Amino acid sequence: GARRSLGRGQGSDLAGVPGVVVVRIHEIQDVGIDEHLRQVVVRDVIRDALKKKPLTRDEVIEAVKKVRYVKDNTILVNLNDTKHFKKNKNGTYALA
């Protein structure tokens, strides 16, 4: 069938129709987790792991993944934030 776009406010007319799910993008964004908040949480998990002792890159990734399911790159981007973490000469990471 042909698709037609719904004008502003028309989506609510379909809300009562069985089998129709109306999704409003601005509502999803309000409920969704902001990317900045997601990084704050990852940074806090890294901080907690490094409070005990300096860890290697792989040890940090392993420690974070025990708490949060995130990609390695997300962890590494946070780990390279020099305001919060530093890389020691022996290759381990510690709190800055």
N, CA, C and O of each residue as an XYZ file, in Angstrom:
384
protein
N       0.799     -1.179      0.000
C       0.000      0.000      0.000
C       0.846      1.249      0.000
O       2.028      1.231      0.346
N       0.226      2.310     -0.388
C       0.910      3.598     -0.412
C       1.048      4.120      1.006
O       0.139      3.982      1.825
N       2.171      4.708      1.279
C       2.405      5.300      2.607
C       2.048      6.762      2.538
O       2.306      7.424      1.533
N       1.465      7.265      3.586
C       1.244      8.696      3.659
C       1.787      9.176      4.982
O       1.697      8.491      6.002
N       2.343     10.350      4.946
C       2.892     10.883      6.188
C       1.758     11.485      7.008
O       0.782     12.003      6.465
N       1.906     11.408      8.293
C       0.904     11.966      9.194
C       1.294     13.386      9.546
O       2.446     13.662      9.881
N       0.341     14.271      9.468
C       0.601     15.647      9.871
C       0.713     15.720     11.382
O       0.436     14.744     12.080
N       1.111     16.854     11.876
C       1.272     17.048     13.314
C      -0.069     16.823     14.012
O      -1.074     17.429     13.641
N      -0.084     15.958     15.016
C      -1.279     15.702     15.793
C      -2.145     14.574     15.261
O      -3.050     14.115     15.957
N      -1.886     14.116     14.039
C      -2.710     13.055     13.486
C      -2.380     11.693     14.068
O      -3.222     10.795     14.049
N      -1.181     11.521     14.581
C      -0.785     10.226     15.133
C      -1.690      9.774     16.258
O      -1.964      8.582     16.396
N      -2.157     10.713     17.064
C      -3.003     10.342     18.188
C      -4.347      9.785     17.719
O      -4.994      9.038     18.454
N      -4.777     10.141     16.494
C      -6.023      9.597     15.942
C      -5.913      8.094     15.731
O      -6.921      7.389     15.774
N      -4.705      7.596     15.504
C      -4.490      6.182     15.243
C      -4.214      5.389     16.515
O      -4.198      4.159     16.479
N      -4.001      6.060     17.623
C      -3.598      5.394     18.860
C      -4.606      4.349     19.314
O      -4.218      3.351     19.922
N      -5.887      4.552     19.036
C      -6.906      3.612     19.490
C      -7.167      2.474     18.523
O      -7.958      1.583     18.836
N      -6.537      2.470     17.369
C      -6.760      1.431     16.362
C      -5.941      0.192     16.724
O      -4.725      0.286     16.894
N      -6.598     -0.980     16.844
C      -5.864     -2.204     17.173
C      -4.767     -2.485     16.152
O      -4.981     -2.346     14.947
N      -3.595     -2.881     16.638
C      -2.484     -3.226     15.764
C      -1.652     -2.044     15.310
O      -0.658     -2.231     14.607
N      -2.026     -0.844     15.687
C      -1.266      0.340     15.287
C      -0.512      0.864     16.497
O      -1.094      1.123     17.551
N       0.788      1.013     16.325
C       1.618      1.571     17.393
C       2.111      2.931     16.921
O       2.777      3.035     15.890
N       1.793      3.935     17.653
C       2.209      5.288     17.300
C       3.467      5.621     18.097
O       3.487      5.534     19.325
N       4.500      5.998     17.378
C       5.770      6.330     18.028
C       6.072      7.783     17.731
O       6.102      8.204     16.575
N       6.291      8.523     18.762
C       6.670      9.928     18.607
C       8.139     10.053     18.971
O       8.538      9.746     20.094
N       8.930     10.500     18.028
C      10.379     10.558     18.206
C      10.771     11.396     19.417
O      11.662     10.995     20.165
N      10.137     12.545     19.637
C      10.540     13.395     20.764
C      10.290     12.686     22.094
O      11.007     12.936     23.063
N       9.289     11.811     22.161
C       9.041     11.085     23.407
C      10.119     10.049     23.655
O      10.526      9.836     24.797
N      10.589      9.399     22.585
C      11.663      8.414     22.738
C      12.932      9.110     23.231
O      13.629      8.594     24.104
N      13.225     10.277     22.673
C      14.429     11.000     23.079
C      14.344     11.437     24.538
O      15.351     11.433     25.245
N      13.149     11.814     24.991
C      12.997     12.223     26.386
C      13.222     11.057     27.340
O      13.800     11.227     28.413
N      12.766      9.877     26.946
C      12.862      8.701     27.809
C      14.231      8.043     27.674
O      14.737      7.473     28.641
N      14.838      8.114     26.489
C      16.103      7.433     26.219
C      17.246      7.977     27.053
O      17.160      9.060     27.633
N      18.316      7.201     27.099
C      19.495      7.599     27.865
C      20.384      8.447     26.974
O      20.773      8.026     25.885
N      20.692      9.606     27.428
C      21.575     10.513     26.724
C      22.968      9.898     26.631
O      23.437      9.287     27.591
N      23.633     10.052     25.487
C      24.976      9.476     25.297
C      25.950      9.977     26.363
O      26.789      9.211     26.835
N      25.851     11.238     26.743
C      26.729     11.789     27.781
C      26.549     11.034     29.095
O      27.531     10.709     29.763
N      25.308     10.754     29.468
C      25.054     10.027     30.714
C      25.626      8.623     30.653
O      26.143      8.105     31.643
N      25.527      8.007     29.469
C      26.065      6.657     29.306
C      27.565      6.660     29.553
O      28.093      5.750     30.192
N      28.260      7.689     29.047
C      29.700      7.774     29.239
C      30.054      8.068     30.690
O      31.056      7.563     31.196
N      29.255      8.867     31.356
C      29.514      9.143     32.771
C      29.496      7.835     33.555
O      30.347      7.610     34.416
N      28.541      6.989     33.260
C      28.441      5.717     33.973
C      29.664      4.851     33.683
O      30.231      4.268     34.607
N      30.082      4.754     32.428
C      31.262      3.955     32.077
C      32.490      4.515     32.785
O      33.303      3.762     33.320
N      32.618      5.827     32.785
C      33.760      6.458     33.458
C      33.755      6.122     34.946
O      34.811      5.873     35.527
N      32.587      6.112     35.559
C      32.490      5.760     36.980
C      32.876      4.304     37.224
O      33.509      3.987     38.231
N      32.500      3.432     36.315
C      32.866      2.009     36.454
C      34.382      1.856     36.344
O      34.990      1.105     37.107
N      34.989      2.565     35.399
C      36.456      2.529     35.262
C      37.102      3.071     36.531
O      38.060      2.493     37.043
N      36.580      4.174     37.030
C      37.130      4.783     38.244
C      37.085      3.798     39.421
O      38.056      3.665     40.165
N      35.953      3.116     39.578
C      35.825      2.134     40.662
C      36.842      1.010     40.513
O      37.417      0.557     41.503
N      37.067      0.557     39.283
C      38.027     -0.528     39.045
C      39.448     -0.083     39.364
O      40.241     -0.861     39.896
N      39.773      1.171     39.040
C      41.142      1.660     39.240
C      41.407      2.139     40.662
O      42.555      2.413     41.012
N      40.367      2.246     41.490
C      40.574      2.650     42.884
C      41.405      1.618     43.640
O      42.183      1.967     44.527
N      41.237      0.363     43.288
C      41.941     -0.722     43.987
C      43.423     -0.760     43.643
O      44.280     -0.831     44.524
N      43.714     -0.710     42.314
C      45.105     -0.748     41.860
C      45.153     -0.402     40.381
O      44.140     -0.503     39.690
N      46.322      0.007     39.884
C      46.460      0.252     38.444
C      46.209     -1.038     37.660
O      46.581     -2.124     38.103
N      45.579     -0.909     36.501
C      45.250     -2.070     35.677
C      45.721     -1.872     34.249
O      45.874     -0.741     33.786
N      45.952     -2.977     33.554
C      46.278     -2.896     32.134
C      45.003     -2.578     31.357
O      43.894     -2.651     31.889
N      45.186     -2.232     30.112
C      44.052     -1.917     29.231
C      43.049     -3.076     29.209
O      41.847     -2.861     29.367
N      43.536     -4.288     29.015
C      42.653     -5.462     28.942
C      41.960     -5.734     30.274
O      40.807     -6.163     30.301
N      42.656     -5.488     31.369
C      42.045     -5.677     32.693
C      40.922     -4.662     32.929
O      39.900     -4.986     33.534
N      41.123     -3.430     32.446
C      40.081     -2.408     32.585
C      38.858     -2.816     31.763
O      37.729     -2.744     32.249
N      39.081     -3.241     30.525
C      37.977     -3.669     29.662
C      37.210     -4.814     30.315
O      35.979     -4.803     30.343
N      37.922     -5.784     30.831
C      37.298     -6.939     31.492
C      36.482     -6.499     32.718
O      35.363     -6.967     32.929
N      37.048     -5.608     33.510
C      36.367     -5.144     34.732
C      35.081     -4.387     34.385
O      34.055     -4.578     35.037
N      35.132     -3.532     33.365
C      33.955     -2.757     32.976
C      32.876     -3.682     32.431
O      31.698     -3.513     32.746
N      33.268     -4.661     31.613
C      32.285     -5.560     31.000
C      31.591     -6.461     32.021
O      30.526     -7.009     31.738
N      32.178     -6.616     33.185
C      31.510     -7.369     34.251
C      30.319     -6.583     34.804
O      29.372     -7.160     35.338
N      30.386     -5.252     34.665
C      29.355     -4.377     35.226
C      28.400     -3.875     34.146
O      27.187     -3.854     34.354
N      28.935     -3.475     33.001
C      28.128     -2.887     31.919
C      28.453     -3.570     30.610
O      29.605     -3.923     30.358
N      27.441     -3.758     29.771
C      27.668     -4.278     28.428
C      27.907     -3.097     27.501
O      26.963     -2.426     27.082
N      29.160     -2.848     27.185
C      29.534     -1.761     26.276
C      30.633     -2.247     25.348
O      31.316     -3.229     25.637
N      30.796     -1.553     24.234
C      31.853     -1.896     23.283
C      33.209     -1.503     23.845
O      33.318     -0.576     24.649
N      34.240     -2.217     23.415
C      35.602     -1.912     23.858
C      35.962     -0.454     23.573
O      36.567      0.215     24.410
N      35.587      0.036     22.386
C      35.938      1.417     22.025
C      35.332      2.436     22.973
O      35.951      3.462     23.253
N      34.122      2.169     23.475
C      33.496      3.081     24.438
C      34.347      3.150     25.702
O      34.547      4.225     26.268
N      34.834      2.016     26.130
C      35.693      1.951     27.323
C      37.009      2.689     27.050
O      37.470      3.470     27.881
N      37.603      2.438     25.890
C      38.899      3.036     25.576
C      38.816      4.552     25.415
O      39.731      5.272     25.813
N      37.720      5.036     24.832
C      37.534      6.490     24.703
C      37.499      7.120     26.098
O      38.123      8.154     26.337
N      36.771      6.495     27.002
C      36.698      7.013     28.367
C      38.044      6.889     29.074
O      38.442      7.792     29.810
N      38.738      5.793     28.859
C      40.026      5.547     29.513
C      41.080      6.558     29.076
O      41.993      6.870     29.840
N      40.961      7.069     27.858
C      41.930      8.039     27.343
C      41.599      9.475     27.727
O      42.218     10.411     27.222
N      40.631      9.654     28.614
C      40.288     10.986     29.123
C      41.319     11.348     30.193
O      41.254     10.863     31.323
N      42.257     12.197     29.825
C      43.388     12.507     30.713
C      42.993     13.321     31.942
O      43.777     13.446     32.882
N      41.780     13.876     31.939
C      41.320     14.587     33.142
C      41.030     13.593     34.270
O      41.080     13.951     35.447
N      40.729     12.352     33.906
C      40.317     11.374     34.906
C      41.294     10.215     35.071
O      41.410      9.649     36.158
N      41.993      9.862     33.999
C      42.867      8.689     34.037
C      44.222      8.999     33.425
O      44.343      9.868     32.561
N      45.231      8.285     33.879
C      46.569      8.464     33.310
C      47.165      7.099     32.999
O      46.866      6.102     33.657
N      48.024      7.079     31.968
C      48.719      5.849     31.600
C      50.122      5.903     32.190
O      50.890      6.825     31.920
N      50.434      4.919     32.983
C      51.756      4.858     33.608
C      52.802      4.367     32.614
O      52.466      3.818     31.564
N      54.068      4.570     32.952
C      55.163      4.159     32.066
C      55.182      2.650     31.827
O      55.657      2.185     30.791
N      54.662      1.890     32.790
C      54.651      0.435     32.624
C      53.436     -0.069     31.843
O      53.230     -1.275     31.709
N      52.631      0.872     31.327
C      51.506      0.496     30.484
C      50.189      0.303     31.223
O      49.163      0.035     30.597
N      50.205      0.435     32.538
C      48.948      0.306     33.300
C      48.262      1.666     33.399
O      48.883      2.706     33.178
N      46.980      1.644     33.733
C      46.217      2.863     33.888
C      45.900      3.080     35.359
O      45.717      2.125     36.115
N      45.836      4.353     35.758
C      45.535      4.715     37.139
C      44.659      5.970     37.124
O      44.465      6.597     36.083
N      44.143      6.317     38.281
C      43.366      7.554     38.393
C      44.299      8.748     38.252
O      45.422      8.723     38.754
N      43.846      9.780     37.581
C      44.694     10.968     37.366
C      44.768     11.789     38.645
O      45.431     12.827     38.674
